[in-house]
Amino acid sequence: MKKITIINGPNLNLLGVREPHLYGNENFMEFLKKIKNKKLFSKIIIDYYQNNCEGKIIDCLHNIGNCPYDGILLNAGAYTHTSIGIADAIQSISTPVIEIHISNIYAREIFRRKSFISSVCKGTIFGFGLKSYELGIMSFLL
């Protein structure tokens, strides 16, 4: 059985109410319950962690990044564009990380086009709404 962790960064606890024109109307916990119940993902253990604090996200990466996980989906939110610390944490672990974004970061403000974590991730998926997470999970099934 495959084991994957989703790590969400700052403000992603507000999905469903924060800027629904960009992020949709669905609460992440409701979405997570739906994907865990999908037949396609029935043989996958999906853990979830969310925190607004950079250091706690780094601690989470350290704690699970060398454990028997098949992958990590990381939506670092705004830390994507600012955190060398998160990039260093990804680089220091053995579990592959997929960078996830709900919106198309290239269709937004210019500062969002720079990612400090893309170069140390296995891949990047963005612009497909919450389906970006499903595509990330599917990438670990290949």
Stockholm file with secondary structure:
# STOCKHOLM 1.0

chainA/1-142         MKKITIINGPNLNLLGVREPHLYGNENFMEFLKKIKNKKLFSKIIIDYYQNNCEGKIIDCLHNIGNCPYDGILLNAGAYTHTSIGIADAIQSISTPVIEIHISNIYAREIFRRKSFISSVCKGTIFGFGLKSYELGIMSFLL
#=GR chainA/1-142 SS CEEEEEEECTTGGGTTTSCHHHHCSCCHHHHHHHHHTCGGGTTEEEEEEECSCHHHHHHHHHHHTTSSCSEEEEECGGGGGTCHHHHHHHHTCSSCEEEEESSCGGGSCGGGGCCSSGGGSSEEEESSTTHHHHHHHHHTTC
#=GC SS_cons         CEEEEEEECTTGGGTTTSCHHHHCSCCHHHHHHHHHTCGGGTTEEEEEEECSCHHHHHHHHHHHTTSSCSEEEEECGGGGGTCHHHHHHHHTCSSCEEEEESSCGGGSCGGGGCCSSGGGSSEEEESSTTHHHHHHHHHTTC
//
